[in-house]
Every structure is written in structure tokens, then in C-alpha cells.
Amino acid sequence: MRQMFSSHLFRAPLGVPFFLAFVLLALPCAPLGAAEGVATVEIAESDFQSAHDALVEAIEAEGMVVGAVLPFGEMLERTGRQAREHEAGPYRRAELVQFCSAALAHAMVREDAGQIVFCPLSIAIYVPAANPSRVVMAYRTPGDGSPAKRQAGELLGRLVAQAARLAKLRW
């Protein structure tokens, strides 16, 4: 699977640091609690790689393609070294898996052009540094203010639930 890195994907003029700042605003960094508008699911009896593979399989089973896997934990660790000297990062491992449903994207932007911010959809997978036996998936909940938002929320929930089931079987 081809992976695209942030500065290539978005052609960010400032490169990875600019992209990292953008992602930090979009995703909570506190691995042990969920921020408002973020759903988290612990993947019991699994490891990171099994959970990752299960999520990709669940996305593909719904007829979608993974557009990018962003190595968020690695980016955070690289840029964080400059800001801190003795403090460990919040993750042992963390990735953002991005994908898109063309039909859902069309429905969302037809409802409201500003809903472009939900495209592509993404699900984070991470292992907190403080609890290396814990694997978590998290996603932004689009809310239920419209039919397409409800459909997107249902899709994200379904994908994470299916990935949790598959990850347990893979482990």
C-alpha cells in the first residue's frame, strides 16, 4: 500500500511542521480521555498492527479505499524533541487512517458546502505511552444535525466496531 506523507499530500509550503499543527487542532492529543465530539473505543485483546490491519479491512469491505496512512506518532515525536528535552511523548504508536466515501461526500456537501471539512474521513489508532497494552481507535463525530452527518457517524461507528471484532480474531 502506498503511503502519502503530509507535505506531499497537501503540498504544504511549510512542510510537516505546518501539517502537524493542523492535525493537532483536528485531533485530541490526550490519549486517556476523549475530547468533546470525539468517540473512542478500546480494542480489547489486540495489538496495534492487528487493529490497524483490521481497520483497513473494514474500510475496504465497505467498498472504500484508504487514501493515506499518516504516521502521526512519528511526526509528533520528531517535532516534539525540539520542544522538550526529558519528557516522553504521549504515544508508543499512533496513526491516522484516512478514507473517503464518494457518495457520502457528495451528500454531505450538497447539504452544506462547509461540510467539506469532514472529507476525508479519518480514524486514529494509538497506543498510549502510559499504557502500552491498550490499543484505542478514535474518530471525530460529525453530529446528527442532518441526514448525511448521521450517515457519516453511523459509518464511522460501524467501521470501528467491525475493526474491533476483526482485530480480536487476528490477535
Number of C-alpha atoms within 10 A of each C-alpha: 7 8 12 14 18 22 16 11 12 12 12 13 10 9 14 19 16 13 19 17 11 11 15 12 9 10 18 17 15 11 19 14 11 17 14 9 11 14 18 21 16 16 23 16 17 21 19 24 15 20 29 23 14 23 27 19 20 21 24 14 12 12 10 15 15 20 18 20 22 18 17 23 19 16 18 20 16 13 13 14 13 8 9 10 8 7 9 13 18 20 22 18 20 24 23 23 22 19 20 18 18 12 9 16 19 16 18 24 16 13 13 12 11 10 17 13 11 17 17 16 21 22 22 21 27 26 24 20 15 14 13 14 14 18 25 23 25 23 23 22 19 21 14 13 8 13 13 23 21 16 17 23 19 14 17 22 18 15 22 26 17 17 24 27 19 20 24 16 13 15 13
